[in-house]
Amino acid sequence: MLIGFVVQSQNIELSGLYGYQFATKIDYYGGYLKMEDASSYSISAGYNTGTNMIFQLNYYRNSSDIRIRDITFSPNEERIATANLDWFSIGAARTTNDGPYYGYIGGGLGLLVTTPTDINTDLLERNIGDKTNFYFEFKLGGTAMFNERIGFRAQALLQCPVDYAGVYFGYGTGGPSSGVSLNSTVVLFSLQGGLVFTIPQ
């Protein structure tokens, strides 16, 4: 006996995904600044218009160690802090169809709030403050609905903060000083998967 179901053309989607953020690195003259691999998760609420388009509100969270190597201040790679990243975005995704199995590609614009913790004061002479940046995101994925209400979603995610991370070293009347400023662009790549729930309209 074959049992089938029909996915409503218009619905509200709620998804919770968990995944892996890959390491990234910024090179500069004399060294580099690196963000370590980390786990990540996201929560999204979307409206499927029934015309191959989903509008979404997204929240992402990940925490990663930041490490540095500098020929003057840190010849060996050392951890300088843990960066807690909270991402908030609004965007849209174009779907391949409105059936129970579909792929999608999308993008969005949002705000990234970076909160450094566990700062290595042996290396940095001044504290690192919280920072808020605009960012762009791009995603590519697919969804498979098990029934009218629940399914599985997997996606690849690129997040591109504007003016995100950098480093400075200098000399003043009190001698050498060092710190971290957020002034260069970096791209973070994640793979995520999890459940999606639909509420037909």
C-alpha positions in Angstrom: 0.0 0.0 0.0 1.4 3.4 -1.0 0.9 6.2 1.4 1.6 9.8 0.2 1.1 13.3 1.4 0.7 16.7 -0.1 2.9 19.7 1.2 0.8 22.8 1.5 1.9 25.5 -1.0 2.0 28.1 1.7 3.3 27.5 5.1 5.4 28.7 8.0 8.7 26.9 8.6 10.6 26.6 11.8 14.1 24.9 11.7 16.8 24.1 14.2 20.2 23.1 12.7 23.5 22.0 14.2 26.8 21.9 12.5 30.5 22.6 12.1 32.3 25.9 11.4 35.6 25.5 9.7 38.7 27.4 10.7 39.7 30.6 9.0 42.9 32.8 9.0 43.9 36.3 8.3 47.5 36.8 7.2 49.3 40.1 7.7 52.9 41.2 7.4 54.8 39.4 10.2 52.2 36.9 11.2 48.6 35.8 11.2 45.3 35.8 13.2 43.3 32.5 13.2 39.9 31.4 14.2 39.7 27.8 15.2 37.2 25.1 14.1 34.0 25.2 16.2 30.5 23.8 16.5 27.6 26.1 15.4 23.9 26.1 15.5 21.0 28.1 14.0 17.3 28.7 14.5 15.2 30.0 11.6 11.6 31.1 11.1 10.5 31.3 7.5 7.4 31.9 5.3 7.0 29.8 2.2 5.0 31.8 -0.3 4.1 28.8 -2.4 5.9 30.5 -5.4 9.3 28.9 -5.0 10.4 31.6 -2.4 11.0 31.4 1.3 11.5 34.6 3.4 13.5 33.9 6.6 14.5 35.4 10.0 17.7 33.7 11.2 19.8 33.4 14.4 23.2 31.7 14.4 25.6 31.0 17.4 29.1 29.8 17.5 32.1 30.2 19.9 35.7 29.8 18.7 39.2 30.4 20.0 41.2 33.1 18.4 45.0 32.4 18.0 47.8 34.6 16.9 51.4 34.3 15.7 53.5 37.4 15.3 57.3 37.6 14.7 57.7 40.4 17.3 55.2 39.8 20.1 54.3 36.1 19.8 56.8 34.0 17.7 54.9 30.9 18.7 51.2 30.5 18.0 49.2 31.4 21.2 45.5 31.7 22.1 44.5 35.3 22.7 40.7 35.0 23.5 37.5 33.1 22.8 35.1 34.9 20.5 31.4 34.3 21.1 29.5 35.1 17.8 25.8 35.9 17.7 24.4 36.4 14.1 21.0 37.9 13.4 19.8 38.1 9.8 16.8 38.5 7.4 16.9 37.0 4.0 15.3 34.9 1.3 15.8 31.6 -0.4 14.8 30.5 -3.9 13.5 26.8 -4.0 13.6 24.4 -6.8 9.9 23.4 -6.2 7.2 23.3 -3.6 7.0 19.5 -3.2 8.2 17.4 -0.2 11.8 17.4 -1.6 13.5 20.6 -2.7 16.8 22.3 -3.0 17.3 26.0 -2.3 19.8 28.8 -2.6 19.6 32.1 -0.7 21.2 35.0 1.0 20.6 37.6 3.6 21.9 40.7 5.5 22.3 41.0 9.2 24.2 42.0 12.3 27.1 40.1 14.0 27.7 40.7 17.7 31.1 39.6 18.8 31.7 39.1 22.6 35.3 38.2 23.5 35.8 36.2 26.7 38.7 34.5 28.5 41.2 37.0 27.2 44.9 36.2 27.5 46.2 39.2 29.5 49.8 37.9 29.4 49.8 38.7 25.6 47.3 41.6 25.3 47.9 44.7 27.3 44.4 46.1 26.8 41.0 44.5 26.9 39.0 43.6 23.8 35.6 45.1 23.8 32.3 43.8 22.2 31.9 44.6 18.6 28.9 44.8 16.2 29.3 44.5 12.5 27.1 44.2 9.4 27.5 40.9 7.5 26.3 39.1 4.4 25.3 35.5 4.2 24.9 33.0 1.4 23.4 29.5 1.7 22.8 26.4 -0.4 20.9 23.4 0.8 18.1 20.9 0.5 15.0 19.8 2.5 13.3 16.4 2.6 9.9 16.3 4.3 8.9 13.1 6.0 5.3 14.1 6.2 3.2 17.3 6.3 4.7 18.5 9.5 8.4 17.5 9.9 11.4 17.0 7.7 15.2 17.1 7.5 17.3 20.1 6.2 21.0 20.3 5.4 22.8 23.4 4.2 26.2 25.0 3.5 26.6 28.5 4.9 29.0 31.3 4.1 29.0 34.3 6.5 31.0 37.4 5.5 31.3 40.1 8.2 32.3 43.6 7.1 35.4 44.8 9.0 35.7 41.8 11.2 39.2 41.1 12.6 42.7 42.5 12.8 45.7 43.1 15.0 47.9 46.0 15.9 51.2 46.5 17.6 52.8 49.8 18.4 55.2 51.8 20.6 54.3 54.6 22.9 55.8 56.6 25.8 55.2 53.6 28.0 56.9 51.1 25.7 55.5 48.5 23.4 51.7 47.9 23.3 49.6 45.3 21.6 45.9 44.6 21.1 43.3 43.4 18.7 41.2 45.6 16.5 38.3 44.5 14.3 39.2 46.0 10.9 39.6 43.3 8.2 37.2 41.2 6.3 37.1 37.4 6.8 34.7 34.6 5.5 33.4 31.8 7.7 32.1 28.6 6.2 29.8 26.1 8.0 27.9 22.9 7.3 24.7 22.3 9.2 21.8 19.9 9.4 18.7 19.3 11.5 15.0 19.3 11.6 12.4 21.5 10.0 8.8 21.9 11.0 6.0 23.3 8.9 2.7 24.9 9.8 0.3 24.9 6.8 -1.6 28.1 6.2 
